[in-house]
């Protein structure tokens, strides 16, 4: 049960990070706000840019 909570929190933080990036916040600001590692935020940012190029 605890594993599900952790996974759900991570998913919620990831969704929040995507919204903050869409609002124009820097990867560093998003990492600080969501407490996710900067590398994950940068990966989200890069994958988002690829989606918009299609």
Biopython code that builds the backbone (N, CA, C, O; Angstrom):
import numpy as np
from Bio.PDB.StructureBuilder import StructureBuilder

atoms = [
    (1, "UNK", "N", (0.820, -1.187, 0.000)),
    (1, "UNK", "CA", (0.000, 0.000, 0.000)),
    (1, "UNK", "C", (0.873, 1.262, 0.000)),
    (1, "UNK", "O", (0.580, 2.225, -0.708)),
    (2, "UNK", "N", (1.932, 1.247, 0.791)),
    (2, "UNK", "CA", (2.830, 2.408, 0.866)),
    (2, "UNK", "C", (3.480, 2.677, -0.489)),
    (2, "UNK", "O", (3.653, 3.830, -0.885)),
    (3, "UNK", "N", (3.837, 1.602, -1.197)),
    (3, "UNK", "CA", (4.458, 1.768, -2.517)),
    (3, "UNK", "C", (3.516, 2.493, -3.471)),
    (3, "UNK", "O", (3.960, 3.308, -4.280)),
    (4, "UNK", "N", (2.235, 2.208, -3.383)),
    (4, "UNK", "CA", (1.249, 2.887, -4.225)),
    (4, "UNK", "C", (1.153, 4.363, -3.905)),
    (4, "UNK", "O", (0.974, 5.186, -4.803)),
    (5, "UNK", "N", (1.269, 4.700, -2.644)),
    (5, "UNK", "CA", (1.222, 6.119, -2.248)),
    (5, "UNK", "C", (2.435, 6.868, -2.789)),
    (5, "UNK", "O", (2.319, 7.984, -3.295)),
    (6, "UNK", "N", (3.584, 6.244, -2.675)),
    (6, "UNK", "CA", (4.813, 6.880, -3.167)),
    (6, "UNK", "C", (4.725, 7.071, -4.672)),
    (6, "UNK", "O", (5.076, 8.130, -5.193)),
    (7, "UNK", "N", (4.256, 6.045, -5.366)),
    (7, "UNK", "CA", (4.130, 6.145, -6.823)),
    (7, "UNK", "C", (3.121, 7.217, -7.217)),
    (7, "UNK", "O", (3.349, 7.961, -8.171)),
    (8, "UNK", "N", (2.011, 7.302, -6.494)),
    (8, "UNK", "CA", (1.006, 8.324, -6.766)),
    (8, "UNK", "C", (1.535, 9.724, -6.521)),
    (8, "UNK", "O", (1.236, 10.643, -7.283)),
    (9, "UNK", "N", (2.313, 9.895, -5.472)),
    (9, "UNK", "CA", (2.898, 11.210, -5.173)),
    (9, "UNK", "C", (3.881, 11.612, -6.266)),
    (9, "UNK", "O", (3.910, 12.766, -6.695)),
    (10, "UNK", "N", (4.684, 10.651, -6.711)),
    (10, "UNK", "CA", (5.647, 10.939, -7.781)),
    (10, "UNK", "C", (4.913, 11.342, -9.058)),
    (10, "UNK", "O", (5.320, 12.280, -9.744)),
    (11, "UNK", "N", (3.834, 10.632, -9.374)),
    (11, "UNK", "CA", (3.060, 10.954, -10.572)),
    (11, "UNK", "C", (2.441, 12.346, -10.465)),
    (11, "UNK", "O", (2.445, 13.105, -11.435)),
    (12, "UNK", "N", (1.917, 12.678, -9.305)),
    (12, "UNK", "CA", (1.332, 14.004, -9.099)),
    (12, "UNK", "C", (2.395, 15.085, -9.224)),
    (12, "UNK", "O", (2.145, 16.123, -9.836)),
    (13, "UNK", "N", (3.571, 14.862, -8.657)),
    (13, "UNK", "CA", (4.658, 15.834, -8.767)),
    (13, "UNK", "C", (5.107, 15.994, -10.218)),
    (13, "UNK", "O", (5.443, 17.096, -10.652)),
    (14, "UNK", "N", (5.112, 14.895, -10.960)),
    (14, "UNK", "CA", (5.500, 14.961, -12.368)),
    (14, "UNK", "C", (4.495, 15.785, -13.161)),
    (14, "UNK", "O", (4.880, 16.599, -14.000)),
    (15, "UNK", "N", (3.219, 15.577, -12.899)),
    (15, "UNK", "CA", (2.189, 16.366, -13.588)),
    (15, "UNK", "C", (2.294, 17.842, -13.221)),
    (15, "UNK", "O", (2.145, 18.710, -14.081)),
    (16, "UNK", "N", (2.546, 18.125, -11.962)),
    (16, "UNK", "CA", (2.734, 19.511, -11.528)),
    (16, "UNK", "C", (3.943, 20.119, -12.225)),
    (16, "UNK", "O", (3.903, 21.269, -12.662)),
    (17, "UNK", "N", (5.013, 19.346, -12.327)),
    (17, "UNK", "CA", (6.226, 19.830, -12.991)),
    (17, "UNK", "C", (5.933, 20.182, -14.445)),
    (17, "UNK", "O", (6.407, 21.204, -14.942)),
    (18, "UNK", "N", (5.169, 19.358, -15.119)),
    (18, "UNK", "CA", (4.836, 19.638, -16.517)),
    (18, "UNK", "C", (4.048, 20.935, -16.644)),
    (18, "UNK", "O", (4.285, 21.719, -17.563)),
    (19, "UNK", "N", (3.114, 21.165, -15.726)),
    (19, "UNK", "CA", (2.340, 22.414, -15.761)),
    (19, "UNK", "C", (3.226, 23.620, -15.487)),
    (19, "UNK", "O", (3.093, 24.652, -16.146)),
    (20, "UNK", "N", (4.133, 23.498, -14.518)),
    (20, "UNK", "CA", (5.031, 24.615, -14.201)),
    (20, "UNK", "C", (5.963, 24.924, -15.368)),
    (20, "UNK", "O", (6.234, 26.089, -15.659)),
    (21, "UNK", "N", (6.450, 23.887, -16.031)),
    (21, "UNK", "CA", (7.289, 24.111, -17.217)),
    (21, "UNK", "C", (6.492, 24.817, -18.310)),
    (21, "UNK", "O", (7.009, 25.703, -18.989)),
    (22, "UNK", "N", (5.235, 24.420, -18.473)),
    (22, "UNK", "CA", (4.380, 25.054, -19.485)),
    (22, "UNK", "C", (4.126, 26.527, -19.166)),
    (22, "UNK", "O", (3.883, 27.336, -20.061)),
    (23, "UNK", "N", (4.185, 26.862, -17.866)),
    (23, "UNK", "CA", (3.991, 28.256, -17.456)),
    (23, "UNK", "C", (5.258, 29.084, -17.642)),
    (23, "UNK", "O", (5.245, 30.301, -17.459)),
    (24, "UNK", "N", (6.354, 28.415, -18.009)),
    (24, "UNK", "CA", (7.575, 29.148, -18.295)),
    (24, "UNK", "C", (8.600, 29.160, -17.177)),
    (24, "UNK", "O", (9.608, 29.858, -17.289)),
    (25, "UNK", "N", (8.382, 28.418, -16.106)),
    (25, "UNK", "CA", (9.374, 28.364, -15.041)),
    (25, "UNK", "C", (10.597, 27.590, -15.515)),
    (25, "UNK", "O", (10.490, 26.709, -16.369)),
    (26, "UNK", "N", (11.734, 27.915, -14.969)),
    (26, "UNK", "CA", (12.967, 27.216, -15.334)),
    (26, "UNK", "C", (12.968, 25.822, -14.712)),
    (26, "UNK", "O", (12.241, 25.556, -13.755)),
    (27, "UNK", "N", (13.787, 24.946, -15.264)),
    (27, "UNK", "CA", (13.902, 23.588, -14.744)),
    (27, "UNK", "C", (14.347, 23.612, -13.281)),
    (27, "UNK", "O", (13.887, 22.800, -12.478)),
    (28, "UNK", "N", (15.226, 24.527, -12.942)),
    (28, "UNK", "CA", (15.709, 24.627, -11.573)),
    (28, "UNK", "C", (14.582, 25.033, -10.618)),
    (28, "UNK", "O", (14.474, 24.491, -9.518)),
    (29, "UNK", "N", (13.754, 25.977, -11.037)),
    (29, "UNK", "CA", (12.631, 26.408, -10.213)),
    (29, "UNK", "C", (11.631, 25.276, -10.019)),
    (29, "UNK", "O", (11.111, 25.075, -8.922)),
    (30, "UNK", "N", (11.370, 24.545, -11.087)),
    (30, "UNK", "CA", (10.413, 23.436, -11.023)),
    (30, "UNK", "C", (10.945, 22.333, -10.113)),
    (30, "UNK", "O", (10.191, 21.765, -9.324)),
    (31, "UNK", "N", (12.225, 22.031, -10.214)),
    (31, "UNK", "CA", (12.827, 21.006, -9.364)),
    (31, "UNK", "C", (12.710, 21.396, -7.892)),
    (31, "UNK", "O", (12.422, 20.557, -7.038)),
    (32, "UNK", "N", (12.932, 22.647, -7.614)),
    (32, "UNK", "CA", (12.843, 23.115, -6.233)),
    (32, "UNK", "C", (11.394, 23.055, -5.734)),
    (32, "UNK", "O", (11.149, 22.653, -4.596)),
    (33, "UNK", "N", (10.447, 23.449, -6.567)),
    (33, "UNK", "CA", (9.043, 23.470, -6.162)),
    (33, "UNK", "C", (8.463, 22.073, -5.981)),
    (33, "UNK", "O", (7.653, 21.853, -5.081)),
    (34, "UNK", "N", (8.865, 21.134, -6.817)),
    (34, "UNK", "CA", (8.287, 19.791, -6.774)),
    (34, "UNK", "C", (9.129, 18.802, -5.976)),
    (34, "UNK", "O", (8.672, 17.701, -5.669)),
    (35, "UNK", "N", (10.339, 19.185, -5.644)),
    (35, "UNK", "CA", (11.300, 18.319, -4.955)),
    (35, "UNK", "C", (11.643, 17.081, -5.783)),
    (35, "UNK", "O", (12.008, 16.041, -5.234)),
    (36, "UNK", "N", (11.525, 17.197, -7.098)),
    (36, "UNK", "CA", (11.968, 16.141, -8.008)),
    (36, "UNK", "C", (13.400, 16.452, -8.427)),
    (36, "UNK", "O", (13.790, 17.619, -8.470)),
    (37, "UNK", "N", (14.182, 15.431, -8.735)),
    (37, "UNK", "CA", (15.553, 15.670, -9.187)),
    (37, "UNK", "C", (15.574, 16.507, -10.474)),
    (37, "UNK", "O", (14.717, 16.359, -11.345)),
    (38, "UNK", "N", (16.552, 17.369, -10.566)),
    (38, "UNK", "CA", (16.690, 18.247, -11.721)),
    (38, "UNK", "C", (16.760, 17.450, -13.018)),
    (38, "UNK", "O", (16.230, 17.886, -14.039)),
    (39, "UNK", "N", (17.399, 16.303, -12.992)),
    (39, "UNK", "CA", (17.521, 15.478, -14.195)),
    (39, "UNK", "C", (16.146, 15.043, -14.716)),
    (39, "UNK", "O", (15.927, 15.011, -15.927)),
    (40, "UNK", "N", (15.239, 14.714, -13.829)),
    (40, "UNK", "CA", (13.886, 14.331, -14.245)),
    (40, "UNK", "C", (13.177, 15.521, -14.884)),
    (40, "UNK", "O", (12.504, 15.377, -15.904)),
    (41, "UNK", "N", (13.331, 16.686, -14.283)),
    (41, "UNK", "CA", (12.700, 17.896, -14.824)),
    (41, "UNK", "C", (13.249, 18.193, -16.214)),
    (41, "UNK", "O", (12.492, 18.521, -17.128)),
    (42, "UNK", "N", (14.558, 18.079, -16.372)),
    (42, "UNK", "CA", (15.158, 18.333, -17.689)),
    (42, "UNK", "C", (14.652, 17.335, -18.714)),
    (42, "UNK", "O", (14.420, 17.702, -19.866)),
    (43, "UNK", "N", (14.475, 16.072, -18.315)),
    (43, "UNK", "CA", (13.927, 15.072, -19.233)),
    (43, "UNK", "C", (12.492, 15.418, -19.624)),
    (43, "UNK", "O", (12.110, 15.257, -20.783)),
    (44, "UNK", "N", (11.703, 15.887, -18.674)),
    (44, "UNK", "CA", (10.330, 16.309, -18.982)),
    (44, "UNK", "C", (10.344, 17.477, -19.955)),
    (44, "UNK", "O", (9.562, 17.522, -20.905)),
    (45, "UNK", "N", (11.239, 18.415, -19.708)),
    (45, "UNK", "CA", (11.344, 19.592, -20.569)),
    (45, "UNK", "C", (11.747, 19.200, -21.983)),
    (45, "UNK", "O", (11.184, 19.707, -22.953)),
    (46, "UNK", "N", (12.709, 18.310, -22.104)),
    (46, "UNK", "CA", (13.164, 17.864, -23.420)),
    (46, "UNK", "C", (12.098, 17.071, -24.148)),
    (46, "UNK", "O", (11.921, 17.249, -25.353)),
    (47, "UNK", "N", (11.383, 16.203, -23.454)),
    (47, "UNK", "CA", (10.355, 15.399, -24.105)),
    (47, "UNK", "C", (9.194, 16.285, -24.542)),
    (47, "UNK", "O", (8.552, 16.018, -25.558)),
    (48, "UNK", "N", (8.930, 17.323, -23.784)),
    (48, "UNK", "CA", (7.862, 18.255, -24.153)),
    (48, "UNK", "C", (8.225, 19.019, -25.428)),
    (48, "UNK", "O", (7.369, 19.241, -26.285)),
    (49, "UNK", "N", (9.486, 19.419, -25.551)),
    (49, "UNK", "CA", (9.927, 20.133, -26.744)),
    (49, "UNK", "C", (9.811, 19.241, -27.967)),
    (49, "UNK", "O", (9.455, 19.720, -29.043)),
    (50, "UNK", "N", (10.100, 17.976, -27.828)),
    (50, "UNK", "CA", (9.986, 17.050, -28.951)),
    (50, "UNK", "C", (8.532, 16.905, -29.393)),
    (50, "UNK", "O", (8.265, 16.798, -30.590)),
    (51, "UNK", "N", (7.598, 16.900, -28.462)),
    (51, "UNK", "CA", (6.176, 16.781, -28.803)),
    (51, "UNK", "C", (5.726, 17.971, -29.626)),
    (51, "UNK", "O", (4.937, 17.812, -30.558)),
    (52, "UNK", "N", (6.212, 19.164, -29.302)),
    (52, "UNK", "CA", (5.776, 20.355, -30.008)),
    (52, "UNK", "C", (6.403, 20.480, -31.399)),
    (52, "UNK", "O", (5.884, 21.209, -32.244)),
    (53, "UNK", "N", (7.495, 19.789, -31.641)),
    (53, "UNK", "CA", (8.146, 19.849, -32.946)),
    (53, "UNK", "C", (7.447, 18.998, -33.983)),
    (53, "UNK", "O", (7.644, 19.204, -35.181)),
    (54, "UNK", "N", (6.627, 18.039, -33.550)),
    (54, "UNK", "CA", (5.969, 17.119, -34.480)),
    (54, "UNK", "C", (4.939, 17.799, -35.316)),
    (54, "UNK", "O", (4.297, 17.156, -36.148)),
]
sb = StructureBuilder()
sb.init_structure("model")
sb.init_model(0)
sb.init_chain("A")
sb.init_seg("    ")
for serial, (resi, resn, name, xyz) in enumerate(atoms, 1):
    if name == "N":
        sb.init_residue(resn, " ", resi, " ")
    sb.init_atom(name, np.array(xyz, "f"), 0.0, 1.0, " ", f" {name:<3s}", serial, name[0])
structure = sb.get_structure()
